[in-house]
Amino acid sequence: MTDNLIEVRGLKKWFPVQKSFVERLVTRRQQFVHAVDGVDFEIRRGEVFGLAGESGSGKTTTGRLILRLVEPTEGSILFEGVDLAALSDEEMRRMRQRMQAIFQDPFASMNPRMKCGDAIGHSLEIFGVARGEEKRRRVLEMMERVGLTPASILYDKYPHQLSGGQRQRAIIARALMLHPDLVVADEPIANVDVSVRALLLQLMLQLKQDFNLAYLFITHDLATAKYICDRIAIMYLGLICEMGTLEQVYRNPQHPYTQALLAAVPVPDPHARRTAPLPKGEIPSPINPPPGCRFHPRCPFAEEVCSQELPHLRPVPGDEGHLVACHRIHRA
Amino acid sequence: MSEPVLQIRNLSVDYPTRAGVVRAVDDVSLTVYRGEVLGLVGESGCGKSTLGMAILRLLRPPGKIVAGEIVFNGRNLLELDDETMRHLRGAHISMIFQDPMTCLNPLQRISDHVIETIRTHRPEMGKQEARKRATELIDRLGIMAERLDDYPHQLSGGMRQRVMIGLALALNADLIIADEPTTSLDVIVEAQFLDLLRDLQRQFNLTIILITHNIGVVAELSDRVAVMYAGKLVELADVHSLFDDPLHPYTRGLLNSVPNISLTEDHLQIMDGSPPDLISPPPGCRFHPRCPYAKQECSRREPAMKNVGKDRLVACWLY
């Protein structure tokens, strides 16, 4: 067996579309949002696996499925070979110690009435690992490690008394208290200023090494992903269209969508010129995704087959570990 | 250079708070010329948005302008009565915000917005004629004509932001203040919007103040760039000079900490410390506690904006 921490197989999540009473009388068919529509990938122990895409691509839902915050419609998630769906509630609760989450908005994920130190150490109490003085000692130690200093003073502060960067450090500290194997980080630094962003990225990388963590790094920002990810998957309308090492995907993007996405990132250099054409229009509704390749209506290279057959994620010839779902690559 | 549209002279804005007075904008002077895009950059809390709102005299109380003047097309805006100012905002200065939903009436169709705006500017125009103009305008923005009678919520974020630009065009505004116009947009939609904005800017010789924290957006669109730090203007230069040879240590730090997609660099530089508390900012240069080049002088005397080349200003004792 390889050193896969997480294996995701054929994962799907469809959300039913809410209908009004009248609509229910008129139409009989229940419609679904195809948020995640069949993805396969694995996260290796100790690696940073990036999941990138625009709003509505399904990247956040994928993260929530792995944490089992929502139940999959189809497919399975294996954690060290164990199918999470087969676990009892109690077993799943214990499994949660090993997978933690960092979300974008630290205000929404911290209890405003709980002191920063108590919030960080809350999980120690919940799982009966430590309480009282021992909890305080461990929390202070973790606060030092994530740079929440002076720790003994900040311990007693409430979330609103911390700066944005400090709150995000507190969230990181809290996620690491139980020494998880996997941290699902959903846009962890999207809300902070550029100068703080660099610091937090460096901190996340440092902690990854110290604790031998794996991250699922979910982001819309390909420039930020570059500084932290080992491998990356690009999602479009619920499907992965390209996956590989960061180097493979960024240096040699194969899918027209990946090419466009990379080219669209504003470059901090007034001399720079865009390298690939922008696709037409916007990401369509995931309620009735286009047949065939999901990208074909916007793709500059689309042919007849693209509107009929769904391309599968397959190896790029001559580039090991690089996968792409595009008819153009595989026909040749 | 062409004629100035807007001249800001020694402008200061205060926000009294319980803990003390926050001087959000401190003695800022800036000129915007017709047909240019002036990028205004800095991190949260540097005063860039406050400056934008001050120009429109739309500061949220208790914020108020305590010193300086804002001269727009030869008139000092701070001396106008509220009614004249309101008319000016409607007819000569347009604003584009991060969230276009805040500017569009959710109960009015897109056509109502556009037609009303066109007829405000040209009251003699009939409804039929105005509708024809609106259709042409929408088409120019890359929105299909059949979407004209949609309500704002039926459009995507990118389309709504296009409508905002369209309204500014319909007004034939002398000045457009765009505050984080692409921050809520996805990257491809953002690029499409920036392309459109650049085309329209050239075609109609628009004057735009582009307020953003996104250095990439500034690099793509601006002619000149003003950098703000802790309420102060610290550097002003044309976009090429600024990116090729940033002078102020803060500008350098800011540019170096921007994530870049190119694979040639893989190291982000880190700026130590964080911006100061504006209730009691550090004496001397506000950046000196974080500055790697700080000298004794920097903590004692405040540097003024100094001319260091053709249309290049910097506030730093190194120069």
Interface residues (C-beta under 8 A of the other chain):
Chain A: E54 S55 S163 G164 G165 D193 V194 S195 V196 R197 A198 L199 L201 Q202 H220 D221 L222 A223 T224 K226 Y227 E247 Y250 R251 A260 L261 L262 A263 A264 V265 P266 V267 P268 D269 P270 H271 A272 R274 L278 P279 E282 I283
Chain B: E43 S44 S156 G158 D186 V187 I188 V189 E190 A191 Q192 L194 D195 H213 N214 I215 G216 V217 V218 A219 E220 S222 V239 H240 F243 G253 L254 L255 S257 V258 P259 N260 I261 S262 L263 D266 L268 Q269 I270 M271 S274
